[in-house]
């Protein structure tokens, strides 16, 4: 099979491309930057998703499209770029795929199409109302509607995967990681909150600084620790590949992610114990993130089984952290 992977230079896309190549498929990448992949069965188109000519070249002659690429930002100044890449880009890639008579189109949506911070019920299933609370979530929900429309308007099979938050295990204990740095480390979190303009939160965090690098257990204003899904990239890649080929995936919408959410109150003390870093606890304004998203439909319908729960990821993260200390 010849498969187009958009976002082929990104975290999930590069993993998926390698997994497909290892399985004997031909892969074409499509991204704004070249992927670091050297394989005789790999080729790529470098360009933007909303570039119609580039999208046409990317889709020509492929059997399936895995549209994994997106622009992710929560900054107001990035709104135009966000909608251009995630909405207009998705529309143009979809139309190019339909013209090329692609057999299946798999779309990476997001759990942010739900109101994850204010769910009406938990665990959040695919039947939960889609009421995104972020512009990024809005762009993904519009993308879903575009995918569903194309599935009705053409013979192309479509699959929608609502992605969990995704991390490489080695990033979990990296203070310089875009996501894990401010999620688990005190000083990167201070910098993040200042960048968001949340000065009250930044001041509370700074007051807890022990004068050295430290981990932070962030809780909400009522003292409830955070809870969210963090899924290993390898599990996400496996789920995408299943959606590419499984006959029961066609026309479906599936939550793709870890089976169990990560309770920060359980994980942070283990991180502190394994690294020797001090752990501070800070209660921050607001309700805080606390949700559980169900992957039951994907497990029961498609046979997806995650293999990298958070504690297994953490073992690998600790080894990466130790190497950085040398």
C-alpha positions as CSV (number, residue, x, y, z in Angstrom):
1,X,0.0,0.0,0.0
2,X,1.2,3.5,-0.7
3,X,0.2,5.9,2.1
4,X,0.4,9.6,2.4
5,X,1.3,10.8,6.0
6,X,0.8,14.5,6.6
7,X,2.8,15.9,9.5
8,X,5.5,13.4,8.6
9,X,8.2,15.5,10.4
10,X,6.1,15.7,13.6
11,X,6.0,13.5,16.7
12,X,3.2,11.1,15.7
13,X,3.6,11.4,12.0
14,X,7.3,10.5,11.9
15,X,6.6,7.5,14.2
16,X,3.7,6.3,11.9
17,X,5.8,6.7,8.8
18,X,8.6,4.6,10.3
19,X,6.1,1.9,11.4
20,X,4.6,1.7,8.0
21,X,8.0,1.5,6.3
22,X,9.0,-1.3,8.7
23,X,5.8,-3.1,7.6
24,X,6.7,-2.9,3.9
25,X,4.5,-0.1,2.8
26,X,5.5,2.8,0.6
27,X,5.2,6.2,2.4
28,X,5.0,9.7,1.1
29,X,5.4,12.5,3.7
30,X,3.8,15.9,3.5
31,X,4.9,18.6,5.9
32,X,6.3,22.2,6.1
33,X,9.7,20.8,6.7
34,X,11.5,17.7,5.6
35,X,11.4,14.6,7.7
36,X,14.6,12.9,8.8
37,X,13.8,9.7,7.1
38,X,16.2,7.8,4.8
39,X,14.4,4.8,3.2
40,X,14.1,3.8,-0.4
41,X,10.3,3.4,0.1
42,X,10.0,7.0,1.4
43,X,9.4,10.2,-0.6
44,X,8.0,13.5,0.5
45,X,6.4,16.7,-0.6
46,X,7.5,19.8,1.4
47,X,4.8,22.4,1.6
48,X,1.7,23.8,3.4
49,X,-1.5,21.9,3.6
50,X,-3.5,24.9,2.2
51,X,-1.2,25.0,-0.9
52,X,-3.5,23.3,-3.4
53,X,-0.7,22.4,-5.8
54,X,1.4,20.8,-3.1
55,X,-1.7,18.9,-1.7
56,X,-2.5,17.6,-5.2
57,X,1.1,16.3,-5.7
58,X,1.0,14.8,-2.2
59,X,-2.2,12.9,-2.9
60,X,-1.5,11.7,-6.4
61,X,-1.2,8.0,-6.7
62,X,-1.6,7.1,-3.0
63,X,-4.0,4.5,-1.7
64,X,-4.7,6.1,1.7
65,X,-4.1,9.4,3.5
66,X,-3.3,9.7,7.2
67,X,-3.9,13.4,7.9
68,X,-2.0,13.7,11.1
69,X,-0.4,17.2,10.6
70,X,-1.9,20.3,12.3
71,X,-0.9,23.6,13.8
72,X,-1.3,23.7,17.6
73,X,-1.3,26.9,19.6
74,X,-3.3,28.6,22.3
75,X,-2.0,32.1,21.6
76,X,-4.4,34.7,20.3
77,X,-1.8,36.0,17.8
78,X,-1.8,32.6,16.1
79,X,-5.5,32.4,15.3
80,X,-5.1,33.1,11.6
81,X,-2.4,30.5,11.2
82,X,-4.4,28.0,13.3
83,X,-7.5,28.2,11.1
84,X,-5.5,28.4,7.9
85,X,-3.6,25.1,8.6
86,X,-6.3,23.1,10.4
87,X,-9.5,24.2,8.6
88,X,-8.5,25.4,5.1
89,X,-5.6,23.0,5.0
90,X,-7.8,20.0,5.9
91,X,-10.4,21.1,3.3
92,X,-7.8,21.3,0.5
93,X,-6.1,18.0,1.4
94,X,-9.5,16.3,1.6
95,X,-10.5,17.7,-1.8
96,X,-7.1,16.6,-3.3
97,X,-7.6,13.1,-1.9
98,X,-11.1,12.8,-3.4
99,X,-9.8,13.9,-6.8
100,X,-7.0,11.3,-6.5
101,X,-9.6,8.6,-5.7
102,X,-7.9,7.8,-2.4
103,X,-9.5,4.8,-0.7
104,X,-9.4,5.8,2.9
105,X,-8.8,9.1,4.7
106,X,-7.9,9.0,8.4
107,X,-8.1,12.3,10.3
108,X,-6.4,13.1,13.5
109,X,-8.8,15.2,15.5
110,X,-8.4,16.0,19.2
111,X,-10.0,15.4,22.6
112,X,-10.3,19.2,22.7
113,X,-13.4,18.9,20.6
114,X,-15.0,18.0,23.9
115,X,-15.2,20.4,26.8
116,X,-12.5,18.4,28.6
117,X,-12.3,21.0,31.4
118,X,-16.1,20.9,31.9
119,X,-17.3,17.5,30.8
120,X,-21.0,16.8,31.2
121,X,-20.2,13.2,32.2
122,X,-17.2,11.0,32.7
123,X,-15.6,8.9,31.3
124,X,-16.0,11.0,28.1
125,X,-17.2,8.8,25.3
126,X,-17.6,9.6,21.6
127,X,-21.2,10.3,22.3
128,X,-20.3,13.2,24.6
129,X,-21.5,16.6,23.2
130,X,-18.7,18.3,21.2
131,X,-18.4,21.8,22.7
132,X,-14.7,22.8,22.4
133,X,-13.4,25.4,24.8
134,X,-10.3,26.4,22.8
135,X,-9.8,27.8,19.3
136,X,-7.7,24.7,18.5
137,X,-10.6,22.5,19.5
138,X,-12.9,24.5,17.3
139,X,-10.6,24.0,14.3
140,X,-10.5,20.3,14.9
141,X,-14.3,20.1,15.2
142,X,-14.7,22.0,11.9
143,X,-12.1,19.6,10.4
144,X,-14.3,16.6,11.5
145,X,-17.3,18.1,9.8
146,X,-15.3,18.5,6.6
147,X,-14.2,14.9,6.8
148,X,-17.7,13.7,7.3
149,X,-19.0,15.7,4.4
150,X,-16.3,14.3,2.1
151,X,-17.3,10.8,3.3
152,X,-20.8,11.5,2.2
153,X,-19.9,13.3,-1.1
154,X,-17.4,10.8,-2.4
155,X,-16.7,7.0,-2.3
156,X,-13.7,7.6,0.0
157,X,-13.9,5.9,3.4
158,X,-13.2,8.2,6.3
159,X,-12.1,7.6,9.9
160,X,-11.9,10.2,12.7
161,X,-9.5,9.6,15.6
162,X,-9.8,12.0,18.6
163,X,-6.3,12.1,19.8
164,X,-5.3,12.1,23.4
165,X,-2.4,14.3,24.5
166,X,0.7,12.5,23.2
167,X,4.3,12.4,24.5
168,X,7.5,10.5,23.8
169,X,8.5,8.8,27.1
170,X,11.9,10.4,27.1
171,X,10.2,13.9,27.2
172,X,8.4,13.4,30.5
173,X,11.3,14.4,32.6
174,X,12.8,17.0,30.3
175,X,12.4,20.5,31.7
176,X,13.0,21.9,28.2
177,X,10.1,19.9,26.7
178,X,7.3,22.2,25.3
179,X,4.6,20.2,27.1
180,X,6.3,18.3,30.0
181,X,8.6,21.1,31.1
182,X,5.8,23.4,32.4
183,X,3.6,20.4,33.3
184,X,6.0,18.8,35.8
185,X,8.8,21.3,36.5
186,X,8.4,24.4,38.6
187,X,10.5,27.0,36.9
188,X,9.3,26.2,33.3
189,X,5.7,26.4,34.7
190,X,6.4,29.9,36.1
191,X,7.7,30.9,32.6
192,X,4.6,29.4,30.9
193,X,2.2,31.1,33.2
194,X,3.9,34.5,32.8
195,X,3.7,34.0,29.0
196,X,0.0,33.3,29.3
197,X,-0.4,36.5,31.3
198,X,-1.4,34.5,34.5
199,X,0.6,36.6,36.9
200,X,-1.3,35.5,40.0
201,X,-0.5,31.8,39.2
202,X,3.2,32.7,38.4
203,X,3.5,34.5,41.7
204,X,2.1,31.6,43.7
205,X,4.5,29.2,41.9
206,X,7.5,31.5,42.4
207,X,6.8,31.7,46.1
208,X,7.2,28.0,46.3
209,X,10.6,27.9,44.6
210,X,13.1,26.1,46.9
211,X,16.1,27.8,45.3
212,X,16.9,24.8,43.0
213,X,15.4,22.8,40.2
214,X,12.2,21.3,41.4
215,X,9.1,19.4,40.4
216,X,5.6,20.8,41.0
217,X,2.4,19.1,41.9
218,X,-0.2,21.6,40.6
219,X,-3.6,21.5,42.1
220,X,-6.8,23.5,41.5
221,X,-8.0,26.3,43.8
222,X,-9.8,23.7,46.0
223,X,-6.7,21.5,46.4
224,X,-7.7,18.8,43.8
225,X,-4.7,17.5,41.9
226,X,-4.8,17.5,38.1
227,X,-5.9,14.4,36.1
228,X,-5.6,14.0,32.3
229,X,-4.6,11.5,29.6
230,X,-1.0,11.2,28.5
231,X,-0.4,8.6,25.8
232,X,2.9,7.3,24.5
233,X,3.6,8.1,20.9
234,X,4.1,4.4,20.2
235,X,0.6,3.6,21.3
236,X,-0.8,6.5,19.2
237,X,1.1,5.2,16.2
238,X,-0.2,1.7,16.6
239,X,-3.8,3.0,16.8
240,X,-3.4,5.1,13.6
241,X,-2.1,2.1,11.7
242,X,-5.0,0.0,12.9
243,X,-7.4,2.7,11.7
244,X,-5.7,2.7,8.3
245,X,-6.6,-1.0,7.6
246,X,-9.3,-2.3,9.9
247,X,-12.6,-2.8,7.9
248,X,-14.7,-1.8,10.9
249,X,-13.0,1.6,11.2
250,X,-14.6,3.0,8.0
251,X,-17.0,5.8,8.8
252,X,-16.2,5.6,12.5
253,X,-15.3,8.2,15.2
254,X,-12.9,6.9,17.9
255,X,-11.2,8.2,21.0
256,X,-7.5,7.2,20.6
257,X,-5.5,7.3,23.8
258,X,-4.4,5.5,27.0
259,X,-6.9,3.5,28.8
260,X,-6.4,5.2,32.2
261,X,-5.9,8.9,32.9
262,X,-2.8,10.1,34.7
263,X,-3.4,11.3,38.3
264,X,-0.7,13.8,39.0
265,X,-0.9,13.1,42.7
266,X,0.2,9.5,42.0
267,X,2.9,10.3,39.4
268,X,4.7,13.3,40.8
269,X,5.9,11.7,44.0
270,X,7.3,8.8,41.9
271,X,9.1,11.3,39.7
272,X,10.6,13.0,42.7
273,X,11.7,9.7,44.3
274,X,13.4,8.5,41.1
275,X,15.1,11.8,40.3
276,X,15.9,13.1,43.8
277,X,14.4,16.5,42.9
278,X,12.3,18.3,45.5
279,X,8.6,18.3,45.0
280,X,6.5,21.4,45.8
281,X,2.7,21.5,45.9
282,X,0.9,24.7,44.7
283,X,-2.8,25.4,44.5
284,X,-3.6,27.5,41.5
285,X,-6.6,29.6,40.6
286,X,-9.3,27.9,38.6
287,X,-11.0,24.5,38.3
288,X,-7.9,22.7,36.8
289,X,-7.8,19.9,34.4
290,X,-9.6,16.7,35.6
291,X,-11.0,14.3,33.1
292,X,-11.1,10.7,31.9
293,X,-11.7,9.9,28.3
294,X,-12.9,6.4,27.3
295,X,-11.1,4.4,24.6
296,X,-13.5,1.5,25.0
297,X,-15.0,1.8,21.5
298,X,-11.6,1.6,19.8
299,X,-10.5,-1.3,22.0
300,X,-13.7,-3.3,21.5
301,X,-14.3,-2.5,17.8
302,X,-10.8,-2.4,16.4
303,X,-8.8,-4.4,18.9
304,X,-6.6,-1.5,20.0
305,X,-4.6,-2.2,23.2
306,X,-2.2,0.4,24.6
307,X,1.1,-1.1,25.8
308,X,2.7,1.9,27.4
309,X,0.9,3.0,30.6
310,X,2.4,6.0,32.4
311,X,4.5,4.1,34.8
312,X,6.2,2.1,32.0
313,X,6.8,5.4,30.2
314,X,8.3,6.8,33.4
315,X,10.9,4.0,33.6
316,X,12.2,5.1,30.2
317,X,11.9,8.8,31.2
318,X,14.1,8.3,34.2
319,X,16.8,6.7,32.1
320,X,16.7,9.6,29.7
321,X,16.8,12.1,32.6
322,X,19.9,10.4,34.0
323,X,21.7,10.6,30.7
324,X,21.0,14.3,30.6
325,X,22.7,14.7,34.0
326,X,26.0,13.4,32.8
